[in-house]
């Protein structure tokens, strides 16, 4: 009897395992193949119209080309007599630019003009605007130097040539000067990015396209700028971005001090990236920290050294977050359930750790999509809690942090949370064998992080979830899909710097391009008070 009972239990366990695997396979197939024709059409004999039906029959071969198709691709559809007549009429000479030749296999191939005798296109944008130089009083012009080339963006790309003069001063000293006569030329020089030949307006436009529009540098150099009559290479764009990143990096310590002020509540998360090496592609991580109250977003990518002295490039190690936080006396840290944050609980005793309720909701939703209705009770309770949070956010003047804390701990909220807790304990007591894999993972996650998930009730300034940092990271995932990888760890660091100020400006309803132009102008005036310059990301400069 005992052996028969054990066999039955083992059979039930295997059947549940098979059901779980079938559900996983069904979900994966729906995500991979959903939306197209059904596979049953192959065997049923019924034909239905698909997404590609009704299009022309061009398959890339010359036979599928319609008659009279012009151009050098494919054989001519004219008769041999017409061809011979046209060759005689033209003296038998083929076009120097476009010729069609037979490669011996019956197929034709196109040959355009070769590079012989061609010259490289210089980086000159349209018709340059020339600015004369003002000669200081008492000086004489010794030599007219080659013009200084500065590019700017005025609704279109323009190249300005500034006259440079070698002048001799009354004291006998000589110096090359660039002093434009017109006011437009002076304004362009004021926003010239140090170490480059472009203005802050143009560089901010490049950064906007790269990190906000998520357009990789090679697409910009190949598609966008040639349409503006500017033929440049990708490396030029990256070199200029490096100059801008070096300048903005000077502001990061001041911005970090503001984000990690005493008593701050921060949200933290990370996302992965790849960068290229000589041996392939390595995976690394970009971290993100958000201070919702201060409206500051910081992306950081740090190298760490372990106890054996080995240097780790980036990574998801807890040392990255620990070194970034340093001795900051923050009040709370909200994150997901990644174990790195759990280890920090032992080291940051005074910091309250809060977990994200949205992660629990997503895990329960995954179980529900597989057909398990047992999680509906928890989803209904979480929905009610979020409804209360939306009510608090709808009237911020009335719902102060003190009133929010009181409302989060009232009888109604206590009833919702206590009922979910009782139900969760009953289900956990049944054991893992009673539930499919997806359901058990969701319930176990909810149970293990219960105290941290509902720690948001301890303060009215805490958030119910970690969506503030999740939304800040989302643009990086779009950039990752378009660019695929960085060419070096330096590219990842530059990405963190630019995305920091782009996201912070968005939090402050400030245009990043306006901020960057204002910052470069103040930099060129000689200002190095970074604690004040960083506030340009919050509001325009005041004269």
ZILIN-V778490 format. One record per pair of residues at least 4 apart in sequence whose ideal C-beta (glycine too) atoms are under 8 Angstrom apart, sorted by the first residue. I is the first residue (numbers start at 1). GAP is how many residues later the second one is. Records with the same first field share a line. If there is no record, write none. Layout:
BEGIN
I: GAP ; GAP
END
This chain:
BEGIN
1: 4
2: 4
3: 4
4: 4
5: 4
6: 4
7: 4
8: 4
9: 4
10: 4
11: 4
12: 4
13: 4 ; 420
14: 4
15: 4
16: 4 ; 417 ; 420
17: 4 ; 420
18: 4
19: 4 ; 417
20: 4 ; 416 ; 417 ; 418
21: 4
22: 4
23: 4 ; 347 ; 348 ; 413 ; 415
24: 4 ; 346 ; 414
25: 4
26: 4 ; 344
27: 4 ; 342 ; 343
28: 4
29: 4 ; 5
30: 4
33: 6
36: 14 ; 15
37: 4 ; 11 ; 13
40: 4
41: 5 ; 6 ; 7
49: 4 ; 5
57: 7
58: 6 ; 7
59: 5
60: 4
61: 4
62: 11 ; 12 ; 13 ; 45 ; 46
65: 4 ; 9
67: 10
68: 9
69: 4 ; 5 ; 8
72: 26 ; 27 ; 28 ; 36 ; 38
73: 35 ; 37
74: 34
75: 25 ; 33
76: 7 ; 24
78: 4 ; 5 ; 8
79: 4
80: 4
81: 4
82: 4
83: 4
84: 4
85: 4
86: 4
87: 5
88: 4
94: 5
95: 4
96: 17
97: 15 ; 16
98: 12 ; 14
99: 11 ; 12
100: 8 ; 9 ; 10
101: 7 ; 8 ; 10
102: 4 ; 5 ; 6
103: 4 ; 5 ; 6
113: 5
114: 4
121: 110
123: 107 ; 108 ; 109
124: 4 ; 35
125: 26 ; 32 ; 33 ; 34 ; 103 ; 104 ; 105
126: 31 ; 32 ; 33 ; 103
128: 19 ; 21 ; 30 ; 31 ; 32 ; 33
129: 29 ; 30 ; 31 ; 32
130: 17 ; 30 ; 31 ; 33
131: 29 ; 30 ; 31 ; 32 ; 49 ; 50 ; 51 ; 54
132: 31 ; 48 ; 49
133: 29 ; 30 ; 31 ; 32 ; 44 ; 45 ; 46 ; 47 ; 48
134: 45 ; 46 ; 47
135: 4 ; 5 ; 6 ; 30 ; 32
136: 31 ; 33 ; 41 ; 43
138: 31 ; 32
139: 28 ; 29 ; 30 ; 31
140: 27 ; 28
141: 24 ; 25 ; 26
142: 23 ; 24 ; 25 ; 26 ; 32
143: 22 ; 23
144: 19 ; 21
145: 18 ; 19 ; 20 ; 21 ; 31
146: 18
147: 14 ; 15 ; 16 ; 17
148: 13 ; 14 ; 15 ; 16 ; 30 ; 49
149: 10 ; 11 ; 12 ; 13 ; 48
150: 9 ; 10 ; 12 ; 38 ; 39 ; 42 ; 47 ; 48 ; 49
151: 6 ; 7 ; 8 ; 9 ; 46 ; 47 ; 48 ; 51 ; 79
152: 6 ; 8 ; 36 ; 39 ; 46 ; 47 ; 49 ; 50
153: 4 ; 5 ; 46 ; 48 ; 49 ; 52
154: 4 ; 47
156: 72
157: 45 ; 68 ; 71 ; 72 ; 73
160: 25 ; 28
162: 16 ; 18 ; 23 ; 27
163: 15 ; 17
164: 12 ; 13 ; 14
165: 11 ; 12 ; 13
166: 8 ; 9 ; 10
167: 7 ; 8 ; 9 ; 10
168: 4 ; 5 ; 6
169: 4 ; 5 ; 6
178: 11
180: 4 ; 5 ; 6 ; 8 ; 9
181: 4
182: 4
183: 4
184: 4
185: 4
186: 4
187: 4
188: 4 ; 11
190: 331 ; 334
191: 8 ; 9 ; 10 ; 326 ; 329 ; 330 ; 333
192: 4 ; 6 ; 7 ; 8 ; 328 ; 332
193: 5 ; 6 ; 7 ; 10 ; 47 ; 50 ; 51 ; 54 ; 327
194: 49 ; 53 ; 329 ; 330
195: 48
196: 7 ; 44 ; 47
198: 4 ; 5 ; 42
199: 4 ; 321
200: 4 ; 316 ; 317 ; 319 ; 320 ; 321
201: 4 ; 312 ; 316
202: 4
203: 4 ; 37 ; 38 ; 40 ; 41 ; 313
204: 4 ; 308 ; 309 ; 312 ; 313
205: 4 ; 308
206: 4 ; 14 ; 31 ; 34 ; 35
207: 4 ; 5 ; 34 ; 37 ; 291 ; 295 ; 305 ; 306 ; 309
208: 4 ; 5 ; 304 ; 305
209: 4 ; 6 ; 11 ; 15
210: 4 ; 5 ; 6 ; 7 ; 10 ; 27 ; 31 ; 288
211: 264 ; 268 ; 284 ; 287 ; 288 ; 291
212: 263 ; 290 ; 300
214: 261 ; 264 ; 265 ; 267 ; 268 ; 269
215: 4 ; 5 ; 9 ; 267
216: 4 ; 266 ; 267
217: 4 ; 17 ; 20 ; 21
218: 4 ; 16
219: 4 ; 5
220: 4 ; 5 ; 14 ; 17
221: 4 ; 11 ; 12 ; 13 ; 15 ; 16
222: 4
223: 4
224: 4
225: 5 ; 6 ; 7
226: 4 ; 5
232: 4 ; 5
233: 4
234: 4
235: 4
236: 4
237: 4
238: 4 ; 253
239: 4
240: 4
241: 4 ; 253 ; 257
242: 4 ; 248 ; 252
243: 4
244: 4 ; 254 ; 272
245: 4 ; 248 ; 249 ; 252 ; 253
246: 4
247: 272 ; 273 ; 276
248: 4 ; 249 ; 250 ; 252 ; 253 ; 271
249: 248
250: 278 ; 280
251: 4 ; 250 ; 268 ; 279 ; 282 ; 283 ; 286
252: 4 ; 46 ; 245 ; 248
253: 4 ; 277
254: 4 ; 276 ; 277 ; 279 ; 280
255: 4 ; 41 ; 43 ; 245 ; 249 ; 279 ; 282
256: 4 ; 42 ; 68
257: 4
258: 33 ; 36 ; 38 ; 276
259: 5 ; 7 ; 30 ; 32 ; 35 ; 37 ; 39
260: 4 ; 6 ; 31 ; 65 ; 66 ; 68 ; 70
261: 33
262: 67 ; 68
263: 66 ; 67 ; 68
264: 27 ; 29 ; 30 ; 64 ; 66 ; 67
265: 26 ; 27 ; 28 ; 65 ; 66 ; 67 ; 69 ; 194 ; 196 ; 197 ; 198
266: 23 ; 24 ; 25 ; 64 ; 66 ; 67 ; 68
267: 22 ; 23 ; 25 ; 66 ; 67 ; 68 ; 196 ; 199 ; 201 ; 202
268: 19 ; 20 ; 21 ; 22 ; 53 ; 65 ; 66 ; 67 ; 73 ; 201
269: 18 ; 19 ; 66 ; 67 ; 197 ; 200 ; 201 ; 204
270: 15 ; 16 ; 17 ; 18 ; 46 ; 68
271: 14 ; 15 ; 17 ; 202 ; 205 ; 206 ; 209
272: 11 ; 12 ; 13 ; 14 ; 208
273: 10 ; 11 ; 12 ; 13 ; 41 ; 203 ; 207 ; 212 ; 213 ; 219 ; 222
274: 7 ; 8 ; 9 ; 10 ; 210 ; 211 ; 212
275: 6 ; 7 ; 9 ; 210 ; 211 ; 212 ; 213 ; 214 ; 216 ; 217
276: 4 ; 5 ; 209 ; 210 ; 211 ; 212
277: 4 ; 5
281: 204
282: 31
284: 17 ; 29 ; 30 ; 31 ; 205 ; 208
285: 16 ; 29 ; 30 ; 31 ; 35
286: 13 ; 14 ; 15 ; 28 ; 190 ; 206 ; 209 ; 210
287: 12 ; 13 ; 14 ; 15 ; 33 ; 34 ; 37
288: 9 ; 10 ; 11 ; 12 ; 181 ; 184 ; 185 ; 188
289: 8 ; 9 ; 11 ; 35 ; 180
290: 6 ; 7 ; 8 ; 178 ; 179 ; 182
291: 4 ; 5
292: 171 ; 176
293: 168
295: 209 ; 212 ; 213 ; 243
296: 208 ; 211
297: 175 ; 202 ; 203 ; 206 ; 207 ; 210
298: 202 ; 206
299: 177 ; 196 ; 197 ; 198 ; 200 ; 201 ; 204
300: 20 ; 24 ; 196
301: 13 ; 188 ; 191 ; 192 ; 194 ; 195
302: 12 ; 18 ; 21 ; 22
303: 8 ; 9 ; 10 ; 11 ; 186
304: 7 ; 8 ; 11 ; 13 ; 15 ; 16 ; 19
305: 4 ; 5 ; 6 ; 7 ; 14
306: 4 ; 6 ; 13
312: 5 ; 7
313: 176
314: 6 ; 175 ; 178
315: 5
316: 4 ; 22 ; 24
317: 23
318: 4 ; 22 ; 23 ; 25 ; 26
319: 4
320: 4
321: 4 ; 19 ; 20 ; 23
322: 22 ; 25
325: 5 ; 23
329: 21
330: 21
331: 20 ; 21 ; 128
332: 19 ; 20 ; 21 ; 22 ; 127 ; 130
333: 8 ; 11 ; 15 ; 18 ; 19 ; 20 ; 21
334: 19 ; 20 ; 21 ; 22 ; 122 ; 128 ; 129 ; 132
335: 6 ; 18 ; 19 ; 20 ; 21 ; 131
336: 5 ; 19 ; 20 ; 23 ; 130
337: 4 ; 5 ; 18 ; 19 ; 22 ; 108 ; 111 ; 112
338: 4
339: 4
340: 4
341: 4 ; 12
343: 4
344: 4 ; 7 ; 9
345: 4 ; 8
348: 5
352: 103 ; 106
353: 99 ; 102
354: 98 ; 99 ; 101 ; 102 ; 108 ; 109
355: 4 ; 94 ; 97 ; 98 ; 100
356: 4 ; 97 ; 109 ; 110 ; 111
357: 4 ; 25 ; 28 ; 96 ; 97 ; 99 ; 107 ; 108
358: 4 ; 106 ; 107 ; 108 ; 109 ; 112
359: 4 ; 86 ; 106 ; 107
360: 4 ; 18 ; 22 ; 82 ; 85 ; 86 ; 89 ; 93
361: 4 ; 18 ; 21
362: 4
363: 4 ; 78 ; 79 ; 82 ; 83
364: 4 ; 11 ; 14 ; 15 ; 18 ; 78 ; 82
365: 4 ; 14
366: 4 ; 72 ; 76
367: 5 ; 7 ; 8 ; 69 ; 71 ; 72 ; 75
368: 4 ; 5 ; 7 ; 8 ; 11
370: 66 ; 68
372: 64 ; 66 ; 67
374: 53 ; 61 ; 65
375: 4 ; 64 ; 67
376: 4
377: 4 ; 43 ; 46
378: 4 ; 42 ; 45 ; 46 ; 68
379: 4
380: 4
381: 4 ; 35 ; 36 ; 38 ; 39
382: 4
383: 4
384: 4 ; 32
385: 4 ; 28 ; 31 ; 32 ; 79
386: 4 ; 78
387: 4
388: 4 ; 19 ; 20 ; 24 ; 25
389: 4 ; 75
390: 4
391: 4 ; 8
392: 4 ; 7 ; 12 ; 15
393: 6
395: 4
398: 5
399: 4 ; 5 ; 8
400: 4 ; 60
401: 4 ; 58 ; 59 ; 60
402: 4 ; 58
403: 4 ; 57
404: 4 ; 56 ; 57
405: 4 ; 52 ; 53 ; 54 ; 55
406: 4 ; 54
407: 6
408: 5 ; 48 ; 49 ; 52
409: 4 ; 5 ; 48
410: 4
411: 4
412: 4
413: 4 ; 44
414: 4
415: 4
416: 4
417: 4 ; 37
418: 4
419: 4
420: 4
421: 4 ; 29
422: 4
423: 4
424: 4 ; 19 ; 22 ; 23 ; 26
425: 4 ; 22
426: 4
427: 8 ; 16
428: 15 ; 16 ; 19
430: 4 ; 5
432: 8 ; 12
435: 4 ; 5 ; 8
436: 4
437: 4
438: 4
439: 4
440: 4
441: 4
442: 4
443: 4
444: 4
445: 4
446: 4 ; 7
449: 4
450: 4
451: 4
455: 7
456: 6 ; 7 ; 8
457: 5
458: 4
463: 4 ; 5
466: 4
467: 4
468: 4
469: 4
470: 4
472: 31
473: 4
474: 4
475: 4 ; 24 ; 27 ; 28
476: 4 ; 19 ; 23
477: 4
478: 4
479: 4 ; 16
480: 4
486: 4 ; 5 ; 6 ; 9
487: 4
488: 4
489: 4
490: 4
491: 4
492: 4
493: 4
494: 4
495: 4
496: 4
497: 4
498: 4
499: 4
500: 4
501: 4 ; 11 ; 14 ; 15 ; 36
502: 4 ; 10
503: 4
504: 4 ; 33
505: 5 ; 6 ; 7 ; 10 ; 32
506: 4 ; 6
508: 29 ; 30 ; 31
510: 4 ; 5 ; 27 ; 28 ; 29
511: 4
512: 4
513: 4
514: 4 ; 26
515: 4 ; 21 ; 22
516: 4
517: 4
518: 4 ; 18 ; 22 ; 23
519: 4 ; 14 ; 17
520: 4
521: 4 ; 20
522: 5 ; 11 ; 14 ; 19
523: 4 ; 10
527: 5 ; 6
528: 5
529: 4
530: 4
531: 4
535: 4
536: 4 ; 5
END
